[in-house]
Amino acid sequence: MAAKTNRRPLVRTMSALDGFVTAAVTGPRFPDPQYWMCPLMGLRRDVLAKGSATDHAVFASVARIHNRINETLFDRPQDYAPRFATKPSGGIDPRPWCQGLYAAMNLDIKSWRRLLDLDNPNHGLLLPILIYCVDKKGRPVLGKPSPARDRAFHRARGLQRHRPRHPRPTRTPLRHPL
């Protein structure tokens, strides 16, 4: 894929590919698999009708990754683990995975608007992902911290902000299991 100069895939690493496909599986439905698979890998929209054997092999590989993630999330969600990149120091780097998920969101951002609304209690579920994302100009997607975003983050986790007048709860259960 990298040898062809006319292709511009939305992701360039396996970690980003995993994040992108995870968004395609868990997010709002795309009307046609080619709608997201072709831009993902930099393929033409008519790849199935007019693509080369290599194009078809790439398409089939992405379909296998999609099916693996789909099966895991819906049959054995406890077994799902994002495929994060590894840092040279040995730690994990979630940025490529998160950026891949964000790239999928941008293909149909209107369908994701509901989850991006700060008043939606589920908005906080995206914050740990979006905190690692940058826009096309390299700016943080979330911008500067805001009190509304902080409340959304805590609301999504069922957490209450500490108030000095009241004792802090010893254990607060999650409202939305991850």
N, C-alpha and C positions, 0 to 999 in steps of 0.2 A: 504494500500500500504506500509506503513512504517513497518508493522509487518513482511513482507517477506524480508529476508536478501539478496536474490539473485537478487533483483531488484535494479536498479540504475537509477531512473528517472532523467532527465535533469533539472527539476524544482521541487521545494518542497514547494512553497507557491502559494496561489491564485493569488497574484499580478504578480509573475513570469510567471505563467500559462497564464495570460491575455496578458502579453508582448510577450510571445512565440507565442501564437495563432495570435496575431496582426501581427507579422512578417510573419506568414504562410499565412495570408489573403492578406497582402499588398505587400509582397516581390515577388521575382521570384517564379514561380509555381513549386511545388514539383511534381514528376511524378505520385505519388500514395499517398493518404492520410496516408496509413500505414507507408510510408517512414518517416514521421515526427511524427505521433501520437504514434507509438510504442516506439521510444527512449524517447520521451517527458515524458511518464508515466512509462517507464521501463518495457514495455511489449515485448513479443517475436514477431518477424515479422509475424509469422503465427497465430496471436491471433484470427483472425476471423474464421480460419478453426479449430484450436485446442485449443482455449482458454476456460477458465472456464466461468461460468455465471458471476462471479465477474469481470473477465477481460473484458467481453463484456459490462458490465455495465459501467466500467471505460471508455472504448472506446466510448460508446454512450454519456457519459457525456461530454467528450472532443469534440465530434462532435456537441453537442448542443451549447457549448461555441463558437465553430468555426462559426456555423450558425448565432448565435446572433451578433457576431462581424462583420461578413461578411454583414449581412443585415443592420446593423447600418451604417457601413462605406459606403456602396454603395447606400442605399436608403435615409438615413438621416445623412450624414456626420457631420452636425452641432451638432448632438446629441452625437457623440462619445466622450467619456472621458476615458482615461486610468484608470485602477483600481489600483491606487498606494496604497502601504501599509501605515499604520498610525504609527507615532512615539509615544512612551509613553507620550511625552509632548503634543501630540495632533496635531502636524504638519504632513505634508505628507513626505513619504520617497520614492522617485522614483527609488532607486537603484534596488530593486527586479524586478520591471517591466522592467527596462532597461536591466538587466542581463538576464532576460527571452528572450527578443528580441534578444540579442546578442547570446544566446545559439541556437536559431533558425537559425541565420545567419551562425553559425559555422557548421551546418549540411550540408550546400552546399555553402561554402564560395566562391567558384569559380563564382557562379551566382551573388554574391554580390560585386565582385571585382570592377565592373564599378562604383558603388556608393562609394567605398572606395578610389578611385583614387583622389588625391588632386587637379588634374587639372579639374575634373568634377565639374561644378558649383553646382550640387545637393549634393555634398559631405558634404557641410556645414549643410544640413538638418539632417544628422545623428549625428553630433557633440554633440548636447544637450543630446543625448541618450548615445553615447559612452563615454562621460566624466564620467559617473557613473559606467562603466564596468571595470572588472578586468579579466585577463586571468587565466588559470589553476594554475599558480604559484602565483596568488594574485597581480600581477603587473598591473598598469593601462594600459588599452588597447591602449590609445592614446599616452602613453609615455610622454616625455617632450613636452612642448608647442613649436610650430614651427611657423615661419612667414607664411609659405605656408598654414598651417591649419587655421591660423587666417584670411588670405585672403579668403579662401574657405568659412569660416563661414560667413564673411561679404558679400561675393558675393551671397551666397544662400539667404540671407535676403534682398538683394537689397540695402544694406547699403554701404556707402562710408566711408573710413577711413578719419578722420579729418586731414586736411593739413593746417598748419598755414597760408599759403599764400592766401587761398581761404576762403570765409565765409562758415560757417557750414550751411547746408540746414536746414530749419526750420522743414520740414516734409519729410521723405523719404518713399514712399510706398513700401510694400513688393512685390517682384517680383514673389515669389512663395507662394500663400496662403496656410496656413497649415490646 
